[in-house]
Amino acid sequence: MRVFFTKLFSILTRHDKKFLILLIFISITVSLIEMIGVGAILPFINIASNFDYIHTNSYTEYLYTFFKFKNDIQFVTTIGATLLIFYFLRSLLNLGYFYLLAKFSKGRYHLIAYRLFENYLGMSYRNFIDKNSADLSKAIINEAQNMTTLISGLLLMLSEIFVVIFIYVIMLYINWKITLLISTILIVNAFFLILTVSRAIKKAGISREEHQKKFFEIIKSSLGNFKMMKLTSNTESILAKFDHASAGYAQANIRNETLTHFPRLFLEALGFGIIIFMIIYLVDKYQSDISGALALISMFVLGLYRLMPSANRILSGYNQILFYKSSLDIIHNNLMYDAEKLQNESIEFKKTLQLDQITFEYNENKPILKDISLSINKGDKIAFIGESGSGKSTLVDLIIGLYRPKKGSISVDGITLNENNIKAWRSKIGYIPQSIYLFDGTVAQNVAFGKPIDNNKIKEALTQSSLLEFLEIQHQGINTMVGEGGIKLSGGQRQRIAIARALYGNPEILVLDEATSALDNDTEAKIMEEIYKICKDKTLIVIAHRLSTIEGCNVKVELLHTNQKLRLAQNESR
């Protein structure tokens, strides 16, 4: 339980904790009012059933005299009307309190979802590639929502605990023997519910999380490979997996929903049983009717009537916490990722980019690159070549600041790249990947990629990537919708949009990572000719397999495997 609260409070902000303290204070106030509401019924029943009680009780006699009532009937009706107003105001106060509870618990969804998304965007690229995007999406969409349900259950428990305590105080004051007997019965049955129903709900919660994770993974992998799935006609096996995950998720929720109602029904039956047992006990004890104990019975009936829903809410809140506890664990773990704390200190690239004894590894003691040193002058057109897996893309990712070397350093004009200036360094780079993701929007929106849209600059970039003419003749120009993932365009057209996207920002350094591999030879030659012209005063870094792609490069660097180590072979033609 200590670990549970530690994780929960680490997620909440300082403002949330202050609001939570306020809610607890209001909860105590509401509980006191509930106690007064229950406690006021017995005196009212006494004076209404026996007017002599008004004058024999010192408190009621004082009120009668102080307010100068004319007769007993006026006194009773006034007390009754006052109680009606009190109960109406009590209901309004409870409504306001439940609004604040909902505002706090449900309002945390925005906070938690935003912090998760912010943390994901802030994590290093190295950490991101180890994550499953389906898990990240599930955490934001589902687990954050489940987390609000967990918080709601916790707050409901806290509020009802105070109500139970105060009502018990009154019941103990009225008749401590009967109250202790009722307490014993309720505690025994509460342990029974916790050991049976709560355990089953906890197992259902674990099952829910496992099946929902598979649920998201199947949807993402299937829709992301829709074309291949249609070609292989492999829908039966995919549907079978989806059926298993979806049915398991539904079954877990069915068990939870059903078991959630069990405590209420069980406690209601128990409450009626206690009342009937009290009546039978009193009749047997006094061997007569129970008119003399009517006020006492009425008080305990009212107390149990208010106590049973509170006990049910406490158990329901506890069960909600058990069912959604995995959501707290997931969110806590996801918020523990170390986000990059980058500053925007400016850095200039006027002379040389220097790699000094760089070593990098994905897995401990298994270096991908070892002791790499390289000098890139401003304006160089440099090509990286080598076998697949030789580390070309990894080396370029180090150069553009996505990875940090395990050993060695990277410097620009003698200034080492670090957290203070890496953000400014990345802004100087235009990156064209081999595989590009286009979101469901227009060509213009995809080229601008979140930057302000300048139609003239977009058309210029599309002209440079040899795509504008085609779009204007065959489609709606820069307003052409590309579909999710660019599905409405060919692979070559998507690649040209990627090139236009990189050129739109007018970068100082342009990186082509197998960027023209999806193009035919003639289109590639045309685009590369245009890129070399554009990069006349820029630094160009190219990763390619086709020799025709790198003909215009004045520096060629080959990465070779030698005895499981890497050595650099550099051939310059300046």
C-alpha positions, -999 to 999 in steps of 0.1 A, spaced: 0 0 0 29 23 7 43 17 -28 8 24 -42 6 59 -26 42 66 -34 36 60 -71 3 79 -70 17 110 -53 47 110 -77 23 115 -106 2 142 -90 14 178 -91 17 201 -61 -16 218 -70 -32 184 -72 -20 175 -37 -33 208 -23 -67 202 -40 -67 166 -25 -62 180 10 -91 204 4 -113 175 -7 -104 156 24 -113 186 46 -147 190 27 -152 152 31 -149 155 69 -174 184 69 -199 165 47 -195 135 70 -202 156 101 -233 169 84 -243 133 75 -239 124 112 -261 153 123 -286 143 97 -288 107 111 -286 118 147 -314 144 144 -340 118 134 -343 100 168 -351 132 189 -376 142 162 -393 108 163 -394 110 201 -410 144 204 -435 136 175 -446 103 192 -447 118 227 -452 155 233 -443 152 269 -407 145 258 -405 182 247 -408 194 283 -389 166 300 -358 169 279 -337 200 289 -325 207 253 -360 207 237 -375 226 267 -348 253 262 -356 257 225 -393 257 232 -389 285 258 -362 305 239 -383 308 207 -415 313 226 -436 286 208 -474 288 214 -480 251 216 -464 217 211 -478 212 176 -462 244 164 -429 233 180 -430 199 163 -440 212 128 -413 239 131 -386 213 139 -399 192 111 -397 220 86 -362 229 98 -351 193 92 -366 194 57 -346 225 48 -315 210 65 -318 177 44 -323 197 12 -292 218 19 -273 186 28 -282 172 -6 -269 203 -24 -237 202 -4 -233 165 -13 -239 173 -50 -213 200 -49 -188 177 -32 -194 150 -58 -188 176 -85 -154 185 -70 -146 148 -67 -154 143 -104 -135 175 -114 -104 162 -96 -105 126 -107 -118 130 -143 -99 162 -148 -66 144 -142 -70 126 -175 -59 158 -194 -30 162 -170 -18 126 -172 -23 122 -209 -5 155 -216 24 145 -193 27 111 -210 27 126 -245 52 153 -234 74 126 -219 73 105 -250 82 135 -272 110 144 -248 126 109 -246 158 104 -265 157 88 -299 178 59 -285 151 52 -259 122 56 -283 134 29 -307 132 4 -278 95 11 -273 64 -3 -289 43 26 -303 11 5 -296 20 4 -259 26 42 -259 -7 49 -276 -25 25 -252 -10 44 -222 -23 77 -234 -57 66 -246 -67 39 -222 -44 37 -192 -47 75 -185 -85 71 -185 -83 41 -162 -61 60 -139 -89 86 -134 -112 58 -125 -87 46 -99 -84 80 -84 -122 83 -83 -124 50 -64 -97 62 -40 -115 95 -33 -148 77 -29 -133 54 -3 -118 83 17 -151 102 17 -172 73 28 -148 62 55 -154 94 74 -192 90 70 -190 55 84 -168 66 114 -192 94 124 -224 73 120 -208 46 141 -201 72 168 -238 80 170 -248 44 170 -223 36 197 -237 64 218 -273 52 213 -266 15 221 -230 3 221 -239 -34 225 -260 -36 194 -235 -15 175 -206 -37 184 -226 -68 173 -234 -52 140 -197 -41 136 -185 -77 142 -209 -90 116 -199 -64 90 -162 -68 96 -164 -106 92 -183 -102 60 -160 -75 47 -131 -98 50 -150 -125 32 -157 -101 3 -121 -89 2 -107 -125 2 -131 -137 -25 -146 -110 -47 -117 -85 -45 -92 -112 -54 -112 -122 -84 -115 -85 -95 -77 -81 -92 -71 -111 -114 -96 -97 -139 -77 -64 -139 -44 -82 -148 -62 -101 -175 -77 -68 -189 -43 -52 -192 -27 -82 -209 -55 -87 -235 -58 -50 -242 -21 -48 -249 -24 -76 -275 -56 -59 -288 -37 -27 -296 -7 -45 -311 -29 -66 -335 -48 -35 -347 -17 -15 -353 3 -43 -371 -27 -53 -392 -38 -18 -404 -1 -8 -408 4 -38 -432 -30 -38 -449 -17 -42 -484 5 -72 -475 -23 -87 -455 -47 -85 -485 -20 -100 -508 -13 -129 -485 -50 -135 -477 -40 -141 -441 -71 -126 -425 -82 -158 -408 -52 -161 -385 -53 -124 -378 -90 -125 -369 -84 -155 -347 -57 -136 -327 -80 -105 -326 -109 -126 -314 -88 -141 -286 -76 -107 -275 -109 -89 -278 -129 -117 -262 -104 -119 -233 -106 -81 -228 -144 -82 -229 -145 -112 -205 -123 -94 -180 -146 -64 -180 -177 -86 -177 -162 -103 -146 -154 -69 -131 -188 -54 -139 -206 -84 -124 -185 -87 -93 -187 -50 -87 -224 -54 -80 -220 -83 -57 -209 -63 -25 -240 -40 -28 -264 -69 -32 -247 -89 -4 -246 -59 20 -283 -51 13 -293 -86 22 -271 -85 52 -285 -51 64 -321 -64 61 -311 -95 79 -296 -75 108 -328 -54 112 -350 -85 112 -326 -102 137 -329 -71 160 -367 -71 159 -368 -109 167 -343 -104 195 -363 -75 211 -396 -93 208 -381 -125 224 -364 -104 251 -395 -84 262 -421 -110 252 -443 -83 239 -446 -59 209 -418 -35 202 -437 -2 203 -416 9 232 -384 3 212 -397 18 180 -375 49 182 -344 28 188 -352 5 159 -360 34 136 -327 49 145 -307 18 137 -328 12 105 -319 48 94 -282 43 104 -279 10 85 -298 26 56 -271 52 54 -243 29 64 -248 2 39 -243 24 8 -211 38 24 -198 3 31 -206 -7 -5 -188 24 -19 -158 17 2 -156 -19 -12 -164 -7 -47 -136 19 -45 -112 -7 -32 -121 -31 -60 -117 -3 -86 -82 3 -73 -74 -34 -76 -88 -37 -111 -70 -6 -125 -38 -9 -104 -18 -20 -135 -27 14 -151 -10 32 -122 21 10 -126 22 16 -164 18 54 -161 43 56 -133 69 36 -153 62 56 -184 66 89 -166 100 78 -152 116 79 -186 144 104 -186 134 132 -210 160 151 -229 167 184 -211 179 204 -241 188 240 -242 187 262 -273 222 276 -271 233 288 -306 260 270 -325 276 280 -358 290 257 -385 315 277 -405 345 254 -408 346 218 -396 325 190 -380 349 167 -361 342 132 -349 370 122 -324 373 85 -314 336 78 -315 323 45 -300 286 36 -300 267 4 -290 230 -6 -287 238 -35 -264 264 -36 -237 299 -46 -249 287 -50 -285 299 -19 -303 284 -10 -336 310 17 -342 344 17 -325 371 44 -324 357 63 -354 374 96 -362 363 118 -392 365 154 -403 337 170 -424 343 204 -438 315 229 -444 304 225 -480 316 189 -483 295 165 -503 302 133 -484 290 98 -492 289 69 -467 290 35 -483 293 -1 -470 275 -33 -465 241 -34 -448 246 -35 -410 280 -18 -412 268 12 -392 263 38 -419 229 50 -406 240 48 -370 270 70 -378 249 96 -395 224 95 -366 253 104 -344 264 132 -367 229 148 -368 225 145 -330 199 118 -326 223 95 -307 250 104 -282 283 85 -284 292 61 -256 328 73 -259 345 101 -278 331 135 -288 316 153 -317 324 190 -321 315 218 -345 341 244 -351 358 233 -319 326 234 -297 315 200 -284 279 190 -290 260 186 -258 226 192 -242 230 230 -244 235 233 -281 222 200 -297 187 215 -303 202 243 -323 224 219 -342 194 197 -352 176 227 -365 203 232 -391 197 197 -406 173 186 -433 168 148 -431 153 127 -459 148 91 -447 144 59 -468 109 53 -454 87 83 -448 55 86 -428 29 110 -442 -1 119 -421 -36 122 -434 -36 157 -448 -27 178 -478 6 178 -496 12 213 -483 6 203 -447 29 173 -450 57 194 -466 54 221 -440 52 195 -412 40 218 -385 58 249 -397 38 279 -410 26 272 -445 41 294 -473 25 283 -506 53 298 -527 81 281 -507 61 248 -508 58 250 -545 95 258 -548 104 228 -527 81 205 -547 96 218 -580 131 210 -567 119 174 -559 103 171 -594 67 166 -580 48 199 -584 41 195 -621 26 160 -616 4 172 -587 -10 201 -606 -18 181 -637 -31 149 -621 -44 161 -588 -52 193 -569 -17 206 -567 -4 213 -532 -39 208 -518 -39 171 -529 -49 148 -500 -23 121 -494 -43 97 -472 -30 81 -440 6 71 -445 5 86 -480 -15 56 -492 -29 76 -521 5 82 -536 32 59 -550 64 51 -532 84 75 -554 59 103 -549 60 99 -511 98 100 -513 97 132 -533 75 148 -507 101 138 -481 127 156 -501 105 186 -504 99 186 -467 136 186 -460 142 214 -485 113 235 -472 133 245 -441 163 257 -461 188 236 -440 225 242 -438 231 204 -439 211 180 -460 211 143 -452 199 117 -477 195 83 -460 188 60 -490 164 88 -499 162 80 -537 160 42 -534 123 42 -544 129 62 -575 136 51 -610 171 58 -625 160 88 -646 140 105 -618 168 98 -593 194 114 -617 172 144 -622 165 149 -585 202 143 -575 213 168 -601 188 193 -586 199 185 -550 236 190 -560 227 224 -574 207 233 -542 235 221 -520 262 242 -538 268 262 -506 254 235 -482 269 204 -467 255 172 -481 256 138 -464 245 108 -485 240 72 -476 235 51 -508 240 18 -524 238 31 -560 271 45 -572 252 68 -595 237 86 -565 271 96 -551 289 106 -583 287 143 -572 303 137 -538 338 149 -533 344 126 -502 335 89 -500 338 71 -468 335 33 -466 327 14 -434 341 -21 -433 339 -50 -408 374 -62 -399 377 -89 -372 344 -77 -357 358 -42 -354 352 -12 -376 378 7 -395 373 38 -417 385 39 -453 384 75 -466 389 84 -503 389 121 -510 387 138 -543 385 175 -536 
